[in-house]
Every structure is written in structure tokens, then in C-alpha cells.
């Protein structure tokens, strides 16, 4: 199972790591931390050296009840950093976390090679067409509503069946437009209660039927720190536990803040396959 990034075929048979770089001032864990070029370069260099295969850059916070920002503000935050990173690290594979088609287009033209869309094209009617025209890998995530109201949208007839049906429809829509490289993200923490997140994880192997690479993002989320009565800052060990479980259930990409620990998860679980 491969995806094509900037002409480079990435084999997802062995799971890969996507390091998170938030450019937002209000992200739940690291908001506002990387607010100058020096700190951004230092953090990205650290993630790449620790084994990140992709860097996912986000300029619009998607945490619950996040403040909505304009497309202009998102581009203002994002484009200079894409140019900074592609100039500093010429071989970098940049994913951009956006649901806006115009942001996606400008980001790819600036040097990004993948789009990570929390709405699977449902918050911008032009997104799928834009991705098809750009001919890039596309991560589609499950979410109901928007970041501002998603945690009021947690009612399902049957959680797993509903999410699988959602993806079957979105994958079909992408395929109809000629989008080849689709990656599925079940959306842990988005439009789901803590209990629903764990039901989803328990049944994660069922997503194999979609025949698409699977990305998971647990990193330091409330589904970890709320049951343990700790903070996001204390949730690295819990993140590692869930990443390990997801790898055993067919995850292809781990989206994380802490690359070194995720790399160790992959290397150790791979020992089981030797």
C-alpha cells in the first residue's frame, strides 16, 4: 500500500509517523508554543531527526469550541511557514491541516504535498475537486458538524456502522473525481464521547474493509487524560499505550506531538512480524 508524495512513493506497509506542528495560539496542547522561525525550525528538525516521515502543519485550531478564523488569517499564518520549512528542509513532506479548498491550493503551490481535511470535503464544496486537480494524497477525517459544535453532535444509531458508511460515501465521492491516494482518519475526539472513542478503538480493525490506509490521532487528547484524571501535559504514556493498540489493529500512520516515542512503538511492534 503506497501513496505518492511529490513523486516519491511512500510504502505504508510499515507504519509511518506524522509529526504535528500547530501554528495556532489556542490548540489544546501546544498552542502558541511555536511562534517564531527559530523555534519552528528547531522543533521540525527535532521531529525529523527522531523519525517523522511527514510534518502536519495546521493554522486553524480544530479543538472543541475553537475560535473560528478567516481564510485570510489562516493563509497569513500558514504560507510563510511552508516556505520557511521547504527552504530549510528541501526533502520535507508537508501535510496541511485545512478544510478550505483555497488554503489547500495555495499551500500545495507553496510546497506542501498532502491535505489533511477534518471535514472530508463537507465544509467546503470545492475541496474534493481541488484535491483532484492538485493530484495529491488526501486525508479524510470523520466529524459531525464543525469544531465549534461537534461535541454537541455525538448521537449515532450505531457508531461503527455509521462511521464506516460515512467513509464509504466520502471515498466513493473522491474516487469519482479521480482521487487515488485517500487516507482515512476515524476522528478520535471529534464528535465522540470518551466512551465512543474507546468503542471506536476496540473495533478499529473493522476499518480494513475500506481498503485504505488508516491514520490515527490520539496524541495527548482528552480521551486519555480525562479517564486518568491528569492533564494533556501528562498524557504521553497514555498516548503511547493507545498508539501501540492502534498499530496492532492496522494503523498505517500515527499523528503525534512526540515522535521519538511513536517511533519506538512502531519499531517494537514490527518485531512481532519478524
Secondary structure by P-SEA (a helix, b strand, c coil): ccccccccccccccbbbbbbbbccccccccccccccaaaaaaaaaaaaaacccbbbbbccccccccccccaaaaaaacaaaaaaaaaaccccbbbbbcccaaaaaaaaaacccbbbbccccccccaaaaaaaaabbbbbbbbbcccccccccccccccaaaaaaaaaaaaaaaaaaacccbbbbbccccccccaaaaaaaaaaccccccccbbbbbcccccccccccccccccccaaaaaaaaaaaaaaccccccccccaaaaaaaaaaacccc
